[in-house]
Amino acid sequence: MDEFLRYVVQQLVEYPDEVLINQRQGGDKITYLLSMRQTDVGRLIGKGGSTIQAIRELLRASAEKDGCKVAVEIAE
């Protein structure tokens, strides 16, 4: 999941080298915290939040196969 998330996010932003992905694990839940340039946040969120919501859904579907839960947050 880490590689997938990194790949997708880096394809969407203007400055992919500045994207940082931190992972926190608590029990059966993994939380990914994304940090990037402020100008790239809008690109990742997408119109009406559709892009980030699609990314979250794909990660949730993948995590369900492994029996865990996933959350994706964007640092502001």
Buried (B, 14 or more C-beta within 10 A) or exposed (E): BEEEBBEBBBEBBEEBEEBEBEEEEEEEEBBBBBBBEEEBBEBBBBEEEEBBEEBBEBBBEBBEEEEBBBBBBBEE
